[in-house]
Amino acid sequence: MAKNRSRRLRKKLHIAEFQELGFSVAWRFAEETSVEDIDSTVDAFIDEVIEPNGLAFDGSGYLQWEGLVCLQKIGHCTDEHRELIRSWLEARKLNEVKVSDLFDIWWD
């Protein structure tokens, strides 16, 4: 049964026009990778891919990283964002690069 919800409630629930789609990402550095190389790669990831495309990344790791990518504002990530992230990570020869399908970051 469809419910008529106010704009305020839809925003609070992150539904309808306030739904946010994002995706998860994971990768692994080679075992012999130095801390300096890991830091510089993650910094470059944020400076070259995340920030210029209006994305946000919430993740962590050391040799194995995983996290969530979404927009910095309310909206939907696209398949182009997913491919941009995948190709950037693979171009750096990182191992086990995985990018999930898009999903609702508040409800899935």
N, C-alpha and C positions, 0 to 999 in steps of 0.2 A: 504494500500500500504506500503510495507516494505521500510525503508529508510536505506541507507548506511551511517552510521555516523562514524566519526573518533574515535579512542580509547580515545583521549582527551575529545571529546564531550560526549561519553558514560560515562566516569568517572564523568564529570561535572553534567550530568543528572541523575547519579545513576541508570543506566539501564544496561541490558545485564549482562556481567560478574561483574559489579559493583553494582548490585542490592543488597539491604540489607533487609533481612527478620527479623522481630522481633515479639513481642506480648505484649499485655497489661496485667497487673495483678492488682488485687484489693483485699483487705481484710479489716476486721474490728476487732479492739480490743474490749474486753468487756468494758462496761461503767465504771467500777470501776478500770480500769488499771491505774497505776501510770505513771507519766512522765518518771521516771527512768526505769520502766519495758519496756515501749515503746522504749526508746532510746537503751536499751541493746538488745532488740529483733531485731530492725532494724540494729544495728551494727553487730550482729551475722549473720543476713541475708546476709549482704554484705561480711563479713569475711568468712563465711562458704559455701555460695552458689554462690554468684555473682563473686567475685574475682577469686576463684580457678578454675572456669569454663570459664574464659576469657569473662565474660559477663559484661555488663554495665546496670545500673538501673538509670532511671531518674523519680523520683516520689516524692510525698509529702503527708502529711496528719497529723492528730493527732490521733484520735480514728479510723477514716476511712482513709485508704491509697489507692492510685492508682498510677500507673506509667507505664512506657514503659521499656521493657527489650530487649536489642539487644546485638550483639557482640561488643567487644572493637575494633575490626578491621573490615574491609569490609568482609561481608559474610552472611551466613544464619544461624539463630537459627534453632534448630531442635525440633521435638516433644519430644525428650529425655530431652531437656532443659526445655520445658514446664512442663513435668511431674516431673522433679527434683524440680522445683520451687513450684508446687502444693503440692507435698508430704512433702516438708520441712515446708511450711506454715501450712498445715493441722496437721502435727505432733506436732506443737506448740499450737494446739487447738485454732487457730485464727478463727474467724467467717466469714461467707460469702466469702470464698476464691473463686475468679473467675480468670481464665486464658483464654485469648482469643485464637482463632486460629492464625496461623502465617499470617502476612500481610507485604506488602512492606512499610517500615517505611517512605519512602520519598514520595510515591504516593498514598497510601490508607488512 
